[in-house]
Amino acid sequence: MERERDVIVVGAGPAGATTATILTQQGYDVLLLDRKAFPRDKTCGDAVPAGAIGILYRLGLQEKVETAVSRGELYPLTGMRLVSPSGHTMQAEFHKGESGTDSYVAPRLYFDALIQQHAVESGAEFQQAQVTGPVVEDGRVIGVRAKANGNSKTWQAKVVVGADGVTSSITRALRPKTAQHIDKHRAVALRAYIDDIEIYPGEVEFYLYNEILPGYAWVFPTGEHSANIGLGMRLDHFRGRKQSLEEMLRQFLAMPVIKKRLKEGGKLRNMATWQLNFGSQKQLQHVYEGAILVGDAAGFINPLTGGGIHNSLVSAQLAAKTIHNALAQRDTSRKSMLGYEQECHDALWDNMKRSFNIQRTLLRFPSLVDWLVKWSGENSSLAKTFLTKL
Ligand SMILES: Cc1cc2nc3c(=O)[nH]c(=O)nc-3n(C[C@H](O)[C@H](O)[C@H](O)COP(=O)(O)OP(=O)(O)OC[C@H]3O[C@@H](n4cnc5c(N)ncnc54)[C@H](O)[C@@H]3O)c2cc1C
């Protein structure tokens, strides 16, 4: 039997690696588990807003981020374009974050490895292991069960953090089936990389058009002629479609506004599909006896933009603070850690609600999208949401 850890973090994506970094920096004994070795890809649009970069700077990642930018791994952004069905375009500029940070298109292969490596350098112990679920004794989580190197393993901890993303083994085991995400608060999305496209330098592009509402297609530049390209749709509407996401992406590439910019017909690579759980669903439980959920495992993705990295980091900070207080009081019960649910609500809910309402309006009144894009300015809540919650 291994020693009991203070904290086990399941999943070393942005939410898990950030939680592990903060707690390790505070002197706790943290075991960070992920089914994959790093660097690893994660299906994503890769757009990271300045606010998220600011959080990472405060954890000591400034030098790593700057080095990755100088190597061309992270692509700095200056603005965005939102394009309506009739081709109206709203342009807006990104503002620097509080600590002068920029927004980036940061392929997750590089971006996630920076944070995971920082957690390890801060002192967290990393092991590659596929967690199959929490170990529950007398109604409280006391550890996790996993497969590592072909062997079954059990690790124990005072607190388990579920940071294993949208298909979280911890969430599935702890959240009652009747209280999980429903289809109208979920989405599916397809992402690919393209190396022969004329980009708008420094600008991310969002395309809202009738066939894809409530959802959008995107072109997020990663280099001079390369981009992350994809599209996403609300799950309840996608289920009624006869088309696959790949067919829809091919149609997007065939639209004149994109087709004319493809140098060799649009060669796609690394195409992959993944799910998104929105933070717009009310009353989901994130705290359990001895366990807490962060990032996509809790379901904190913005329902309008599909952006979840910033919210993952926000929830990681709040979870780390809660766990620190709980460990100090030697009480990791749900009651002791419940404040986390309220703090997440306070930090994220207004934006989630506003974004869901905009998304619903676009769906109900598609003809309004042209009007909205044409007349909304840089300071509108539409522009602000896309700029800050990419
Ligand atoms: C197609 C698509 C496009 C998106 N575009 C954007 C965007 O442009 N900007 C943005 O901000 N957000 C975007 N998002 C959302 C964003 O990807 C997520 O919100 C973000 O990755 C959440 O981080 P996380 O750390 O919570 O989870 P993840 O990044 O999913 O990390 C979870 C980690 O847990 C590990 N894991 C999973 N299961 C287990 C297990 N059983 N045992 C051990 N380890 C496990 C995984 O390997 C992974 O490393 C997009 C999502 C999709 C699907």
Ligand as a Chemical Component Dictionary entry (heavy atoms), coordinates in Angstrom:
data_LIG
# 
_chem_comp.id                   LIG 
_chem_comp.type                 NON-POLYMER 
_chem_comp.pdbx_formal_charge   0 
_chem_comp.three_letter_code    LIG 
# 
loop_
_chem_comp_atom.comp_id 
_chem_comp_atom.atom_id 
_chem_comp_atom.alt_atom_id 
_chem_comp_atom.type_symbol 
_chem_comp_atom.charge 
_chem_comp_atom.model_Cartn_x 
_chem_comp_atom.model_Cartn_y 
_chem_comp_atom.model_Cartn_z 
_chem_comp_atom.pdbx_ordinal 
LIG C1  C1  C 0 -13.611 20.847 -30.705 1  
LIG C2  C2  C 0 -13.451 21.708 -29.479 2  
LIG C3  C3  C 0 -13.000 23.003 -29.627 3  
LIG C4  C4  C 0 -12.753 23.783 -28.476 4  
LIG N1  N1  N 0 -12.204 25.018 -28.651 5  
LIG C5  C5  C 0 -11.865 25.754 -27.581 6  
LIG C6  C6  C 0 -11.152 26.977 -27.733 7  
LIG O1  O1  O 0 -10.781 27.384 -28.847 8  
LIG N2  N2  N 0 -10.842 27.683 -26.603 9  
LIG C7  C7  C 0 -11.210 27.247 -25.358 10 
LIG O2  O2  O 0 -10.950 27.951 -24.371 11 
LIG N3  N3  N 0 -11.848 26.075 -25.191 12 
LIG C8  C8  C 0 -12.166 25.313 -26.261 13 
LIG N4  N4  N 0 -12.775 24.087 -26.082 14 
LIG C9  C9  C 0 -13.009 23.613 -24.719 15 
LIG C10 C10 C 0 -11.698 23.159 -24.079 16 
LIG O3  O3  O 0 -11.070 22.217 -24.922 17 
LIG C11 C11 C 0 -11.937 22.576 -22.692 18 
LIG O4  O4  O 0 -12.783 23.420 -21.963 19 
LIG C12 C12 C 0 -10.634 22.370 -21.914 20 
LIG O5  O5  O 0 -9.817  21.441 -22.545 21 
LIG C13 C13 C 0 -10.954 21.911 -20.492 22 
LIG O6  O6  O 0 -9.756  21.596 -19.804 23 
LIG P1  P1  P 0 -9.760  20.441 -18.695 24 
LIG O7  O7  O 0 -8.404  20.445 -18.129 25 
LIG O8  O8  O 0 -10.929 20.586 -17.824 26 
LIG O9  O9  O 0 -10.017 19.092 -19.504 27 
LIG P2  P2  P 0 -9.137  18.398 -20.640 28 
LIG O10 O10 O 0 -8.365  19.418 -21.367 29 
LIG O11 O11 O 0 -10.074 17.545 -21.408 30 
LIG O12 O12 O 0 -8.104  17.490 -19.840 31 
LIG C14 C14 C 0 -8.527  16.302 -19.234 32 
LIG C15 C15 C 0 -7.335  15.396 -19.046 33 
LIG O13 O13 O 0 -7.766  14.231 -18.350 34 
LIG C16 C16 C 0 -7.188  13.088 -18.948 35 
LIG N5  N5  N 0 -8.095  11.965 -18.673 36 
LIG C17 C17 C 0 -9.340  11.759 -19.182 37 
LIG N6  N6  N 0 -9.869  10.641 -18.670 38 
LIG C18 C18 C 0 -8.943  10.123 -17.835 39 
LIG C19 C19 C 0 -8.914  8.972  -17.011 40 
LIG N7  N7  N 0 -9.946  8.150  -16.948 41 
LIG N8  N8  N 0 -7.809  8.744  -16.264 42 
LIG C20 C20 C 0 -6.750  9.600  -16.316 43 
LIG N9  N9  N 0 -6.742  10.701 -17.086 44 
LIG C21 C21 C 0 -7.826  10.968 -17.820 45 
LIG C22 C22 C 0 -7.057  13.442 -20.420 46 
LIG O14 O14 O 0 -6.047  12.672 -21.044 47 
LIG C23 C23 C 0 -6.709  14.922 -20.350 48 
LIG O15 O15 O 0 -5.319  15.129 -20.309 49 
LIG C24 C24 C 0 -13.045 23.289 -27.200 50 
LIG C25 C25 C 0 -13.548 21.987 -27.052 51 
LIG C26 C26 C 0 -13.730 21.196 -28.181 52 
LIG C27 C27 C 0 -14.228 19.787 -28.013 53 
# 
loop_
_chem_comp_bond.comp_id 
_chem_comp_bond.atom_id_1 
_chem_comp_bond.atom_id_2 
_chem_comp_bond.value_order 
_chem_comp_bond.pdbx_ordinal 
LIG C1  C2  SING 1  
LIG C2  C3  SING 2  
LIG C2  C26 DOUB 3  
LIG C3  C4  DOUB 4  
LIG C4  N1  SING 5  
LIG C4  C24 SING 6  
LIG N1  C5  DOUB 7  
LIG C5  C6  SING 8  
LIG C5  C8  SING 9  
LIG C6  O1  DOUB 10 
LIG C6  N2  SING 11 
LIG N2  C7  SING 12 
LIG C7  O2  DOUB 13 
LIG C7  N3  SING 14 
LIG N3  C8  DOUB 15 
LIG C8  N4  SING 16 
LIG N4  C9  SING 17 
LIG N4  C24 SING 18 
LIG C9  C10 SING 19 
LIG C10 O3  SING 20 
LIG C10 C11 SING 21 
LIG C11 O4  SING 22 
LIG C11 C12 SING 23 
LIG C12 O5  SING 24 
LIG C12 C13 SING 25 
LIG C13 O6  SING 26 
LIG O6  P1  SING 27 
LIG P1  O7  DOUB 28 
LIG P1  O8  SING 29 
LIG P1  O9  SING 30 
LIG O9  P2  SING 31 
LIG P2  O10 DOUB 32 
LIG P2  O11 SING 33 
LIG P2  O12 SING 34 
LIG O12 C14 SING 35 
LIG C14 C15 SING 36 
LIG C15 O13 SING 37 
LIG C15 C23 SING 38 
LIG O13 C16 SING 39 
LIG C16 N5  SING 40 
LIG C16 C22 SING 41 
LIG N5  C17 SING 42 
LIG N5  C21 SING 43 
LIG C17 N6  DOUB 44 
LIG N6  C18 SING 45 
LIG C18 C19 SING 46 
LIG C18 C21 DOUB 47 
LIG C19 N7  SING 48 
LIG C19 N8  DOUB 49 
LIG N8  C20 SING 50 
LIG C20 N9  DOUB 51 
LIG N9  C21 SING 52 
LIG C22 O14 SING 53 
LIG C22 C23 SING 54 
LIG C23 O15 SING 55 
LIG C24 C25 DOUB 56 
LIG C25 C26 SING 57 
LIG C26 C27 SING 58 
# 
